[in-house]
Amino acid sequence: MNWFFSPQLPGQVETEVTQRDQFSNDEVQLSETIVRESIQNSLDAADNDQGGVKVAFRWLNGVNSLEKDFMNSILDEQLVHAREAGLDIDAIDFDNPSALIIEDFGTCGLTGSVNTKDEDNFSDFWRRHGKSHKTGKSRGRWGLGKLVYSTTSQLGVFFGATLRANDPQIHVMGQTVLNLRKVNGKEYPPHGFFADVEGDDDDIYMLMPVPIKDDDLINRFINNFSLDRENKTGLSVMIPFPNPDFSIEAMIGVSIVNYFYPLITGQLVLQFNDTIINNENVRELAHEYASDSFSDIDTLFDFIEEAWQADKHKLLELKSSWADDQKLGENDFEADVLEIIREKFSNGELVAVYLPVTIKEKDGTIHETGFSVFIKRPAELEKGLDLYVRGGLTLPGEAKFRERKALGAMIAEDEAICSFLGDAENAAHTQWIASAEKIKRNYRNPGKTVKIIKHAVVQLYDLLAEVVEEIDEQALQDFFGIEEPEDSSKPRKKKKKSPVVIPPPPEPRPKDFSISKNEDGFTVTTTNTTSEDRFPQTIRIDVAYDVATGNPWKKYNPLDFKLGSNSSISIAMSKDKARLISSKENSIKLEVTGLPFKLTAKGFDVNRDLKIKLVKEG
């Protein structure tokens, strides 16, 4: 019933959907990803004429809406493919249907043509994978993120209903994303559709899936899934048989941690079943659901509210030349101005700066845009925190303050810079990658601009902070103190010491490897003093950013960088002279089999000192 599966072309390359692990892995839970992706896409699709955005999450089961017969009727054909794709269908209780409903309001919905492929949201959402035509804050970003919807379903399936402005029709479609499979002797690629089809019936490869045309069926979707789409533009996503391990309490906590900025500023309202989160109660709910993630909730929220309410026209605005040397430094301020804001910072007052940036697109378009930076050091603050916001979305992977005891915020709201930074985001929308493929494709020399934006908060803090070192002469007395003799007036007799015989230094062992640092990484090579008979050798290369105190390798944080196949760090080596064993977190393990060998790693933060350690194993 209404399912359309296009067979694999004989000459078509077989492609599996391998990106699911970006949304569910040891570091990111699926329940966290579904919250981030849904809200992020809704914020990006905001209709500015309607004010703020609302996103509602609801769980349904057979007792409060879902009809078993209806669910069976829309899933029957899909289940055949799901079973052949290796999903454990027998473990699902079809007598008790369930669904997760995600609806957004105050958004544009899926705009664009519904029966032809164009470069708008409808086609990006339904007809493209890993590609979108996102721009600025006004259009949805439907590249890989929508994959989380099918991943959330135990059947690998989801449905969508959208209402757009100036279009009274609610458009309903469905999609399943499964592994390659063979059904009735035919091979099928990952994507299939619950849809009507248009095109030449004699040529299956020319058929186009389009939204359901049967009004009765559309109404059954609306009624069974209790959709709230009447005269309300936006998108409703229906996920049958969602992951049963989802915790609503955990999802509320995740939403507050990731979206407290647009919640505090009134740009976003969230709802989880009957729990509504808005700017009036987000602080209270943060104490209840997210206290483990924030050490100073009230202080942080006070800071965000003060930054949001700051008069944007009165921010200290630097000249655009501040970015010429790719760093925010003392020379970018007038001396008296720098002293004034340093004093404000020292007194615990808010320092607010607007930093203009020039962005150039590949087609020659030039954008004069910019972003705001706020710094404050409240006296009662226990732990520092810096946040980075692009159009309401917070990117937790950009946090860099570490031991810095202050609050900092980089906030980008202008259309041009939001579009620029959006193109630089990784798939999970947690970091900006200076070498991201999309930003390199769309802009001229974007890497330098991304880096100066990423580091402006830390650089402003370092300019404002005054480090005062106090010498405590008693600090080490418990370690190095010497007891005074009972009668200190009598000189102590000195014992004669035997002469110390210093043995000759041992012959230095030949070094097998040499490490040298580059501008944004390092190189490891075999040396001229080693010999072929000393190989093969198994070595491990550990990498970390230097820290003010302590062991940099013990203080390594995955948010700094990660090595591996999905990393922004590029690793090149002499493959005919080595075999890679593993590459993850901050460690590379490999077997060097012969000479000469060379490994080069690039893509590290040029503003931080890199520490490299080579360990021989075995």
C-alpha positions as CSV (number, residue, x, y, z in Angstrom):
1,M,0.0,0.0,0.0
2,N,1.7,3.2,-1.3
3,W,5.2,2.0,-0.8
4,F,7.6,2.7,-3.7
5,F,10.9,0.8,-3.9
6,S,13.2,1.5,-6.9
7,P,15.5,-1.5,-7.6
8,Q,19.3,-1.1,-7.7
9,L,20.6,-0.4,-11.2
10,P,22.9,-3.1,-12.5
11,G,25.7,-0.7,-13.0
12,Q,25.1,1.3,-9.9
13,V,27.7,1.3,-7.1
14,E,26.4,-0.4,-4.0
15,T,26.2,2.1,-1.1
16,E,25.5,1.3,2.5
17,V,24.3,4.0,5.0
18,T,27.3,4.2,7.2
19,Q,26.7,7.6,8.8
20,R,24.4,6.4,11.5
21,D,27.3,6.1,14.0
22,Q,27.7,9.8,13.9
23,F,24.4,10.1,15.7
24,S,24.7,7.2,18.1
25,N,28.0,6.2,19.5
26,D,30.0,5.9,22.8
27,E,30.0,9.7,23.2
28,V,26.6,10.7,21.8
29,Q,23.4,9.0,22.7
30,L,20.6,8.7,20.1
31,S,18.2,10.4,22.5
32,E,20.5,13.4,22.6
33,T,20.9,13.5,18.8
34,I,17.2,13.4,18.1
35,V,16.8,16.4,20.4
36,R,19.6,18.4,18.9
37,E,18.9,17.6,15.2
38,S,15.1,18.3,15.5
39,I,15.5,21.6,17.3
40,Q,18.4,22.7,15.2
41,N,16.6,22.2,12.0
42,S,13.5,23.9,13.3
43,L,15.5,27.0,14.4
44,D,17.1,27.1,11.0
45,A,13.7,27.0,9.3
46,A,12.3,29.7,11.5
47,D,9.7,32.1,9.9
48,N,10.9,35.4,11.2
49,D,7.4,36.9,10.7
50,Q,5.9,34.6,13.3
51,G,8.3,35.4,16.1
52,G,9.8,32.5,18.0
53,V,9.9,28.7,17.3
54,K,8.2,26.0,19.2
55,V,9.2,22.3,19.0
56,A,7.0,19.7,20.7
57,F,7.9,16.1,21.4
58,R,5.1,13.6,22.2
59,W,5.0,9.9,22.8
60,L,1.9,8.0,21.6
61,N,0.8,4.4,22.1
62,G,-2.2,2.3,21.4
63,V,-4.1,3.4,24.4
64,N,-4.3,7.1,23.6
65,S,-4.4,7.3,19.8
66,L,-2.8,4.8,17.6
67,E,-4.9,2.2,15.8
68,K,-3.2,-1.1,15.3
69,D,-4.9,-1.7,12.0
70,F,-3.8,1.6,10.6
71,M,-0.2,1.1,11.7
72,N,-0.2,-2.3,10.1
73,S,-1.6,-1.0,6.9
74,I,1.1,1.7,6.4
75,L,3.9,-0.6,7.5
76,D,3.1,-4.0,5.9
77,E,5.2,-3.6,2.7
78,Q,8.0,-1.9,4.5
79,L,8.3,-4.8,7.0
80,V,9.2,-7.2,4.2
81,H,12.2,-5.0,3.3
82,A,13.1,-4.3,6.9
83,R,13.3,-8.0,7.7
84,E,15.5,-8.7,4.6
85,A,17.7,-5.8,5.7
86,G,18.5,-7.6,8.9
87,L,16.3,-5.8,11.4
88,D,14.9,-7.8,14.3
89,I,11.3,-7.5,13.5
90,D,10.2,-10.4,15.7
91,A,11.2,-8.4,18.8
92,I,8.7,-5.7,18.2
93,D,5.2,-5.8,19.8
94,F,2.9,-4.8,16.9
95,D,-0.2,-5.4,19.1
96,N,0.9,-2.3,21.1
97,P,1.9,0.3,18.5
98,S,3.9,3.3,19.6
99,A,5.2,6.5,18.0
100,L,7.3,9.5,18.7
101,I,5.8,12.7,17.3
102,I,8.0,15.8,16.7
103,E,6.2,19.0,15.5
104,D,7.6,22.5,15.0
105,F,5.6,25.7,14.8
106,G,6.6,29.2,13.8
107,T,8.7,27.7,10.9
108,C,8.3,27.8,7.1
109,G,7.7,24.1,6.7
110,L,9.3,22.2,3.8
111,T,9.2,24.8,1.1
112,G,9.7,24.2,-2.7
113,S,8.2,21.9,-5.4
114,V,6.6,18.7,-4.2
115,N,6.6,16.9,-7.6
116,T,9.9,18.0,-9.1
117,K,13.5,18.1,-7.8
118,D,14.6,21.6,-7.1
119,E,17.1,23.3,-4.6
120,D,14.6,24.0,-1.8
121,N,13.7,22.4,1.5
122,F,11.2,19.8,0.3
123,S,13.7,18.2,-2.1
124,D,16.5,18.5,0.5
125,F,14.5,16.7,3.1
126,W,13.0,13.9,1.0
127,R,15.2,13.5,-2.1
128,R,18.7,14.1,-1.0
129,H,21.1,12.4,1.4
130,G,24.2,14.2,2.7
131,K,23.5,17.3,0.7
132,S,21.4,20.4,1.3
133,H,21.1,24.0,0.0
134,K,21.1,25.6,3.4
135,T,21.8,29.3,3.7
136,G,21.8,31.6,6.7
137,K,19.1,31.1,9.4
138,S,16.0,31.1,7.3
139,R,16.1,27.7,5.7
140,G,16.2,24.2,7.1
141,R,19.5,22.2,7.0
142,W,18.4,18.8,5.8
143,G,21.7,17.1,4.9
144,L,22.6,14.1,7.1
145,G,20.6,15.3,10.1
146,K,17.3,13.8,8.9
147,L,19.0,10.3,9.0
148,V,18.4,10.4,12.8
149,Y,14.7,10.0,12.3
150,S,14.9,6.6,10.6
151,T,17.7,5.6,13.0
152,T,15.4,6.4,15.9
153,S,12.8,3.9,14.6
154,Q,13.3,0.2,15.3
155,L,12.0,-0.3,11.8
156,G,14.1,2.3,10.1
157,V,11.1,4.3,9.0
158,F,9.5,7.7,9.5
159,F,6.7,9.8,8.1
160,G,6.4,13.6,7.6
161,A,3.5,16.1,7.2
162,T,4.2,19.7,6.3
163,L,2.0,22.8,5.9
164,R,3.5,25.8,4.1
165,A,2.3,29.4,3.8
166,N,0.0,30.1,0.9
167,D,-0.6,26.4,0.4
168,P,-3.6,25.0,2.1
169,Q,-2.7,21.4,1.4
170,I,-0.9,19.3,4.1
171,H,1.7,17.2,2.2
172,V,2.4,13.7,3.7
173,M,5.1,11.3,2.7
174,G,7.2,8.5,4.4
175,Q,10.7,7.2,4.0
176,T,12.6,4.1,5.1
177,V,16.4,3.9,5.2
178,L,17.6,0.3,5.3
179,N,20.8,-1.7,4.5
180,L,21.2,-3.1,1.0
181,R,18.9,-6.0,0.7
182,K,17.4,-8.5,-1.8
183,V,13.6,-8.9,-2.0
184,N,12.0,-11.4,-4.4
185,G,15.3,-11.7,-6.3
186,K,15.9,-8.0,-6.8
187,E,18.4,-5.8,-5.0
188,Y,17.3,-2.5,-3.5
189,P,19.3,0.5,-2.4
190,P,18.8,2.0,1.1
191,H,16.0,4.5,0.5
192,G,12.3,3.7,-0.2
193,F,9.2,5.9,0.0
194,F,5.7,5.9,1.2
195,A,4.2,8.0,-1.5
196,D,2.3,8.3,-4.7
197,V,4.3,8.3,-7.9
198,E,4.3,10.4,-11.0
199,G,6.1,9.8,-14.3
200,D,6.3,7.2,-17.1
201,D,4.8,3.9,-15.7
202,D,6.7,2.0,-18.4
203,D,10.1,3.2,-17.0
204,I,10.4,2.6,-13.3
205,Y,13.6,4.6,-13.2
206,M,11.8,7.8,-14.4
207,L,9.1,7.6,-11.6
208,M,9.1,10.4,-9.0
209,P,7.8,9.8,-5.5
210,V,5.3,12.6,-4.5
211,P,3.1,13.3,-1.5
212,I,0.0,11.2,-0.8
213,K,-3.0,12.5,-2.8
214,D,-5.7,10.6,-1.0
215,D,-7.4,13.1,1.3
216,D,-8.9,10.3,3.4
217,L,-5.5,8.7,4.0
218,I,-4.0,12.1,4.9
219,N,-6.8,12.6,7.4
220,R,-6.1,9.2,8.9
221,F,-2.5,10.2,9.4
222,I,-3.5,13.5,11.1
223,N,-6.1,11.8,13.4
224,N,-4.1,8.7,14.3
225,F,-0.9,10.6,15.1
226,S,-2.9,13.5,16.7
227,L,-1.1,16.1,14.5
228,D,-1.6,19.8,15.3
229,R,-1.2,21.2,11.8
230,E,-4.5,23.0,11.2
231,N,-3.6,26.5,9.9
232,K,-0.1,26.1,11.5
233,T,2.8,26.1,9.2
234,G,5.7,23.8,9.9
235,L,6.7,20.2,9.9
236,S,5.4,17.1,11.8
237,V,7.6,14.0,12.0
238,M,6.1,10.7,12.9
239,I,8.5,7.9,14.0
240,P,6.8,4.5,14.5
241,F,8.1,2.2,17.2
242,P,10.8,4.5,18.5
243,N,13.8,3.3,20.5
244,P,12.3,2.1,23.8
245,D,15.3,3.2,25.9
246,F,14.6,6.9,25.4
247,S,14.2,8.8,28.7
248,I,12.0,11.9,28.6
249,E,13.9,13.3,31.7
250,A,17.3,12.8,29.9
251,M,15.9,14.5,26.8
252,I,14.6,17.5,28.7
253,G,18.1,17.8,30.3
254,V,19.8,17.6,26.9
255,S,17.5,20.2,25.4
256,I,18.3,22.7,28.2
257,V,22.0,22.1,28.1
258,N,22.2,22.6,24.3
259,Y,19.5,25.3,23.8
260,F,19.5,27.3,27.0
261,Y,20.5,30.4,25.0
262,P,17.5,30.6,22.7
263,L,15.3,29.4,25.6
264,I,16.5,32.2,27.9
265,T,16.2,34.8,25.1
266,G,12.7,33.8,24.1
267,Q,13.6,32.6,20.6
268,L,12.5,29.0,21.5
269,V,9.8,27.2,23.4
270,L,10.0,23.4,23.9
271,Q,7.5,20.9,25.0
272,F,8.0,17.3,26.1
273,N,4.6,15.7,26.6
274,D,3.0,18.0,29.1
275,T,6.2,19.7,30.2
276,I,6.7,23.1,28.6
277,I,10.1,24.9,28.7
278,N,10.3,28.6,28.0
279,N,12.1,31.7,29.2
280,E,10.0,31.9,32.4
281,N,10.8,28.5,33.8
282,V,14.0,27.3,32.0
283,R,16.1,28.3,35.0
284,E,13.9,26.3,37.4
285,L,13.9,23.3,35.1
286,A,17.7,23.6,34.6
287,H,18.1,23.1,38.4
288,E,15.8,20.0,38.1
289,Y,17.0,18.3,35.0
290,A,20.5,19.7,34.1
291,S,22.3,20.4,37.4
292,D,25.0,17.8,36.6
293,S,25.9,19.8,33.5
294,F,26.1,23.3,35.0
295,S,28.1,24.2,38.0
296,D,26.8,27.8,38.3
297,I,23.3,27.8,36.8
298,D,22.0,31.1,38.2
299,T,25.3,32.9,37.5
300,L,25.4,31.6,33.9
301,F,21.8,32.4,33.2
302,D,22.2,35.9,34.7
303,F,25.2,36.4,32.3
304,I,23.2,35.2,29.3
305,E,20.2,37.5,30.1
306,E,22.6,40.5,30.6
307,A,24.3,39.8,27.3
308,W,21.0,39.5,25.5
309,Q,19.6,42.7,26.9
310,A,22.8,44.7,26.2
311,D,22.2,47.5,23.8
312,K,23.7,46.2,20.5
313,H,24.3,49.7,19.3
314,K,26.5,50.5,22.3
315,L,28.9,47.6,21.9
316,L,32.6,48.5,21.5
317,E,33.1,48.0,17.8
318,L,36.6,47.4,16.4
319,K,37.8,48.3,13.0
320,S,37.6,45.5,10.4
321,S,41.4,45.5,10.3
322,W,41.5,43.6,13.6
323,A,41.4,40.4,11.7
324,D,44.3,41.2,9.3
325,D,46.8,39.4,11.5
326,Q,44.3,36.6,12.3
327,K,44.4,37.4,16.0
328,L,42.7,39.7,18.4
329,G,45.5,41.6,20.2
330,E,46.4,44.7,22.1
331,N,47.2,46.6,18.9
332,D,43.5,46.3,17.9
333,F,42.5,48.6,20.8
334,E,43.3,52.1,21.7
335,A,45.5,52.0,24.9
336,D,43.0,54.0,27.0
337,V,40.1,51.9,25.8
338,L,41.9,48.6,26.6
339,E,42.6,49.9,30.1
340,I,38.9,50.8,30.6
341,I,37.6,47.5,29.6
342,R,40.3,45.7,31.7
343,E,39.1,47.6,34.7
344,K,35.5,46.7,33.9
345,F,36.5,43.1,33.7
346,S,38.4,43.3,36.9
347,N,35.4,44.8,38.7
348,G,33.1,42.0,37.5
349,E,31.3,44.0,34.9
350,L,30.2,42.9,31.5
351,V,32.6,43.6,28.6
352,A,30.9,43.6,25.2
353,V,32.7,43.9,21.9
354,Y,31.4,43.7,18.3
355,L,34.0,42.2,15.9
356,P,33.4,42.9,12.2
357,V,34.3,40.3,9.6
358,T,34.5,40.3,5.8
359,I,33.4,37.1,4.1
360,K,33.9,36.5,0.4
361,E,31.9,33.9,-1.6
362,K,33.3,32.0,-4.5
363,D,31.1,34.0,-6.9
364,G,32.6,37.3,-5.8
365,T,29.8,38.3,-3.4
366,I,31.3,40.2,-0.4
367,H,29.5,40.3,3.0
368,E,30.4,42.8,5.6
369,T,29.2,41.0,8.7
370,G,30.3,40.3,12.3
371,F,29.7,38.8,15.6
372,S,29.5,39.8,19.3
373,V,31.7,38.7,22.2
374,F,30.8,39.0,25.8
375,I,33.1,38.4,28.8
376,K,32.4,38.7,32.5
377,R,34.1,37.4,35.7
378,P,31.4,37.3,38.5
379,A,32.9,37.2,41.9
380,E,30.8,34.1,42.9
381,L,31.7,32.1,39.9
382,E,33.1,28.6,40.7
383,K,34.0,27.4,37.2
384,G,34.6,29.2,33.9
385,L,32.5,28.5,30.8
386,D,32.6,29.8,27.2
387,L,29.8,29.2,24.8
388,Y,29.5,29.6,21.0
389,V,26.1,30.4,19.4
390,R,25.2,30.4,15.7
391,G,21.6,31.5,15.1
392,G,20.4,30.2,18.4
393,L,22.3,26.9,18.1
394,T,25.0,26.3,20.8
395,L,28.1,24.3,19.7
396,P,29.4,22.6,22.9
397,G,32.5,21.2,21.2
398,E,34.0,24.7,20.8
399,A,34.4,25.3,24.5
400,K,38.0,26.2,25.3
401,F,38.1,28.1,28.6
402,R,39.5,25.2,30.7
403,E,41.1,26.8,33.8
404,R,40.0,30.3,32.8
405,K,37.6,31.5,35.6
406,A,35.2,33.6,33.7
407,L,32.1,33.5,31.5
408,G,32.4,34.1,27.8
409,A,30.0,34.0,24.8
410,M,30.5,34.4,21.1
411,I,27.1,35.1,19.5
412,A,26.5,35.2,15.7
413,E,23.1,36.4,14.6
414,D,23.6,38.2,11.2
415,E,22.4,36.2,8.2
416,A,25.7,36.1,6.4
417,I,27.9,34.9,9.2
418,C,25.3,32.3,10.3
419,S,25.3,30.9,6.7
420,F,29.1,30.9,6.7
421,L,29.4,29.2,10.1
422,G,26.6,26.8,9.3
423,D,28.7,25.5,6.3
424,A,31.6,25.0,8.7
425,E,29.7,22.8,11.1
426,N,30.4,19.0,11.5
427,A,27.5,16.6,11.0
428,A,26.5,16.6,14.7
429,H,26.5,20.5,14.8
430,T,28.9,20.6,17.8
431,Q,32.0,22.2,16.2
432,W,33.2,24.4,13.4
433,I,35.7,22.8,11.1
434,A,38.0,25.2,9.2
435,S,38.6,22.7,6.5
436,A,35.0,21.5,6.0
437,E,34.2,20.6,2.4
438,K,31.1,22.8,2.1
439,I,32.7,26.0,3.4
440,K,35.7,25.5,1.1
441,R,33.4,25.0,-1.8
442,N,31.3,28.1,-1.2
443,Y,33.9,30.7,0.2
444,R,37.3,32.1,-0.6
445,N,40.0,31.4,2.0
446,P,37.5,30.5,4.7
447,G,39.8,28.6,7.0
448,K,41.5,31.7,8.4
449,T,38.2,33.4,9.1
450,V,36.8,30.3,10.9
451,K,39.8,30.2,13.1
452,I,39.7,33.9,14.1
453,I,36.0,33.5,15.0
454,K,36.6,30.4,17.0
455,H,39.4,31.9,19.1
456,A,38.1,35.5,19.6
457,V,36.5,34.7,23.0
458,V,39.7,33.2,24.5
459,Q,41.9,35.9,23.0
460,L,39.7,38.7,24.4
461,Y,39.8,37.0,27.8
462,D,43.6,36.7,27.8
463,L,43.8,40.4,26.9
464,L,41.6,41.4,29.8
465,A,42.8,39.0,32.5
466,E,45.7,40.2,34.7
467,V,47.8,37.3,36.1
468,V,49.1,38.1,39.6
469,E,51.7,35.7,41.0
470,E,52.0,35.7,44.8
471,I,55.1,34.2,46.3
472,D,54.3,32.1,49.4
473,E,57.6,31.5,51.3
474,Q,56.0,29.0,53.6
475,A,54.3,27.0,50.9
476,L,56.9,24.2,50.7
477,Q,58.1,24.1,54.3
478,D,56.4,20.8,55.0
479,F,58.4,19.2,52.1
480,F,61.8,20.8,52.5
481,G,61.9,22.1,56.1
482,I,65.1,21.3,58.2
483,E,64.8,20.9,61.9
484,E,66.9,23.4,63.8
485,P,69.5,21.9,66.3
486,E,68.7,22.3,70.0
487,D,71.6,24.8,70.5
488,S,71.9,26.7,67.3
489,S,74.7,28.8,68.7
490,K,77.2,25.8,68.4
491,P,78.5,25.2,65.0
492,R,77.7,21.9,63.5
493,K,80.6,19.6,62.7
494,K,81.0,18.8,59.0
495,K,81.6,15.3,58.0
496,K,84.2,14.7,55.4
497,K,82.8,13.5,52.2
498,S,84.3,10.8,50.1
499,P,85.1,12.0,46.6
500,V,82.3,11.1,44.1
501,V,83.4,9.0,41.2
502,I,81.5,10.0,38.1
503,P,81.4,7.2,35.6
504,P,81.8,8.1,31.9
505,P,78.5,8.7,30.1
506,P,77.2,5.7,28.3
507,E,77.2,5.6,24.5
508,P,74.0,7.2,23.3
509,R,71.6,4.7,21.7
510,P,70.8,5.5,18.1
511,K,67.5,7.3,17.7
512,D,65.0,5.5,15.5
513,F,62.5,8.4,15.1
514,S,62.6,12.2,15.0
515,I,59.6,14.5,15.8
516,S,59.3,18.0,14.3
517,K,56.4,20.4,14.6
518,N,54.7,22.2,11.7
519,E,52.4,25.2,11.7
520,D,49.3,23.2,12.4
521,G,50.6,19.7,13.3
522,F,53.7,17.6,13.3
523,T,55.9,15.1,11.4
524,V,57.5,11.9,12.5
525,T,60.3,10.4,10.5
526,T,62.9,7.7,10.9
527,T,66.4,9.0,11.4
528,N,69.7,8.6,9.6
529,T,71.2,6.9,12.6
530,T,68.8,3.9,12.6
531,S,69.1,0.8,10.5
532,E,66.8,-1.5,8.6
533,D,67.5,-4.4,11.0
534,R,65.8,-2.5,13.8
535,F,62.4,-2.9,12.1
536,P,59.6,-3.8,12.2
537,Q,58.6,-1.8,15.3
538,T,55.3,-1.1,16.9
539,I,55.0,2.5,18.0
540,R,52.3,4.6,19.6
541,I,52.1,8.4,19.0
542,D,50.2,10.3,21.7
543,V,49.1,13.9,21.1
544,A,47.7,16.6,23.4
545,Y,47.5,20.4,23.7
546,D,49.8,21.8,26.4
547,V,48.1,22.9,29.6
548,A,49.1,25.5,32.3
549,T,49.5,22.9,35.0
550,G,49.5,19.1,35.1
551,N,50.1,16.4,32.5
552,P,48.8,17.4,29.1
553,W,48.0,13.8,28.1
554,K,46.1,13.1,31.3
555,K,44.1,16.3,30.7
556,Y,43.3,15.5,27.1
557,N,39.7,16.3,26.3
558,P,37.9,14.7,23.2
559,L,36.4,18.2,22.6
560,D,39.9,19.4,21.7
561,F,40.3,17.0,18.7
562,K,39.9,13.4,17.8
563,L,42.0,11.2,15.6
564,G,40.2,8.7,13.3
565,S,38.3,8.3,10.1
566,N,35.8,11.1,10.9
567,S,38.3,13.5,12.3
568,S,39.2,17.0,11.0
569,I,42.8,16.0,11.6
570,S,44.4,14.7,8.4
571,I,47.1,11.9,8.7
572,A,49.3,10.9,5.8
573,M,52.1,8.3,6.1
574,S,54.4,6.0,4.0
575,K,51.9,3.2,3.6
576,D,54.5,0.9,2.0
577,K,56.6,1.2,5.1
578,A,53.9,1.0,7.8
579,R,50.6,-0.6,8.8
580,L,48.1,1.4,10.7
581,I,46.8,-0.5,13.7
582,S,44.4,2.0,15.3
583,S,43.8,5.8,15.3
584,K,41.3,7.2,17.8
585,E,41.0,9.8,20.5
586,N,44.5,11.3,20.8
587,S,46.5,8.2,20.0
588,I,47.9,6.7,16.8
589,K,49.2,3.1,16.9
590,L,51.1,1.6,14.0
591,E,53.7,-0.9,12.9
592,V,56.7,0.6,11.1
593,T,58.0,-2.1,8.8
594,G,61.0,-0.5,7.0
595,L,62.9,2.6,6.0
596,P,62.4,5.4,5.2
597,F,59.2,6.1,7.1
598,K,57.3,9.4,7.4
599,L,54.0,10.4,9.1
600,T,52.5,13.9,8.9
601,A,49.5,15.1,10.9
602,K,47.8,18.4,10.1
603,G,44.7,20.3,11.2
604,F,45.5,21.1,14.9
605,D,44.7,24.5,16.5
606,V,47.5,26.9,15.5
607,N,46.9,29.0,18.6
608,R,47.7,26.2,21.1
609,D,51.0,24.5,21.8
610,L,51.0,20.8,20.7
611,K,52.7,18.1,22.8
612,I,53.8,14.9,21.0
613,K,55.0,11.7,22.7
614,L,56.3,8.6,20.8
615,V,56.2,5.3,22.7
616,K,57.7,2.0,21.5
617,E,55.6,-1.0,22.2
618,G,56.4,-4.7,22.2
